[in-house]
Amino acid sequence: MKTMTTRRKLAIATWGTPRDGNIYGRIALDTEQVDRYLAWLRETTGERVTLTAFVGACVARALAATPSLNGRIWLGRYIPHETVALSFLVALEEGGDLGKAKIERADEKGPQGIARELRERAGALHQGKDDAFNKNKGVIRLLPTWLLRPMLRWVGWLGGCGGFSIPALGVEPYPFGTAIITSIGMLGIDEGLVPPTPFAHVPLYVCVGSQRRVPAEWNGALALRPQVTITATIDHRFVDGYQLATVARLMRELFANPWAFSGLERAPEEPGMAEVVRGASE
């Protein structure tokens, strides 16, 4: 009989009927300027930045601008985090397992820094060189599902809410940061919603769909525009409509002018840039 994967075992051990209030949001964003910006980065720096890494940089900026979302709830009170940290989910073993790549101080690194660190951490996971992941995976495989559920509840609460570090028990402070980001666009899926992970204790889950051309209003006319749909699952204890509007506004602004990440007001005009920009949008 085929051995149950670690991811499947975790899902079975932590599943439960929804009890807490969550907000679900969806935003469709035009990607023309982002595609041009990423092509410019590749041409001028050699850095290949994915759309997922760019979305992560936008989310990090938004979290830095909304302190009421970038925090944790501990013993009935809200405590803000001192820095912004994100976790990206990484598919392993051809989808049979999932790992996480945590990026610290993500709001200070921009798309390039996040892409570089994400590539390094994902590479370590694929090569089996992530010691923390390997240790936790071994423990999960050994424990029966009925014992795994309470253990994950306590470990998650101690680390994700309390910020404790107990290496012997696999407890690390804020293991997932403030937000979990996953991409289903690479799987050819246009849109999806992420269910909360009970032991992660993060207020925000972001899902990046696939890029495609869709009919949309553009400059007063109907046109085929490149778009991506981004969805969010948010803990209602942390935010209301006002904070969500702030996040959505910042996301729209950065997608409209991604050059702001490089300290520019618009696409640079330099030799060869017109061809790079034109090629990215075709």
Buried (B, 14 or more C-beta within 10 A) or exposed (E): EEEEBBBEBBEEBBEEEEEEEBBEBEBBBBBBBBBBBBBBBBBBEEBEBBBBBBBBBBBBBBBBBBEBBBBBBBEEEEEEBEBBBBBBBBBBEEEEBBBBBBBEBBBEBBBBBBBBBBBEBBEBBBEEEBEBBEEBBEBBEEBEEEEBBEBBBEBBBBBBBBBBEEEEBBBBEBBBBBBBBBBBBEEEEBBBEBEBBBBBBBBBBBBBBBBBEBEEEEEEEEEEBBBBBBBBBBBEEBBEEEBBEBBBEBBBBBBBBBBBBBEEEEBEEEEEBEEBBEEBEE
